[in-house]
Amino acid sequence: MVDSHDGAISSEGSVPKHAQLRSILLEMIATTLQPHGPIPSERELVAEFGVSRATVREAIRQLVEEGKLTRVQGKGTFVAGDRIQSDLHLASFTEDMRRRGLVPATIVRSSSLIEAPMEVRAALGLGGGAQVHEIERLRLAGGVPMALERGYYPADLFPDLGGQDLTRSLYSTFATEYGLRVDHAEQTVWAELADRDFAEILAVPVGAPLMVYRRTSSAGSAPVEHVTSWYRADRYQIYMTLNLVNQLRP
């Protein structure tokens, strides 16, 4: 049921009905609907405001594009929560989320021992035929899917890594179980659009923007990790401090 609301859709004037409904939904998002909670169904909105289903869908479409709402396939449309802001620093996902007062969780989607692909060998400085652990994990914050992570870890440095608890911070595991503490990383960031597989995994619409991080991390002089993470751009943002670099004058 739609909560009692003072807004009304007028058939007169120059403001389209979908724009009027969009304004009403925005007010509901700000005052009565809960972050990550569901919005009323299309049927309820049609009945409450006396508009067509096409009008409802257009208003919702605009709010999804604006990042105010998110669609979850098979479940409905939900209020988008505030983006989680991250400073650019070297920390595990688990540490990063806990520092922000959120409860991190991890779902291990796969773990296998494979021959390192060429790109991974180059990043980790491995020779031909070297084996790596390939681990894919879904990372959540406050119960909400945040990122899909696919990482590669040298098998000679991390024997039996697949037998460890992969739901906890891997950086903590490296330090406590293998005596390797990650202290350096190089990272590249770019944007992609979610294809059908990523959309289903991350609970976003097909074509939703994703922030992609590719990181190669080291412990001392030893490369230990080559990982790519696909983050939901509607739930994550980064903060950077930029300083003027002093240039030497001739």
Helices and strands as residue ranges (DSSP letters): H 17-31, H 42-49, H 53-65, E 69-72, E 76-79, E 84-87, H 93-99, E 104-115, H 118-124, E 131-141, E 144-154, G 161-163, H 170-178, E 184-193, H 196-202, E 209-219, E 222-232, E 236-239
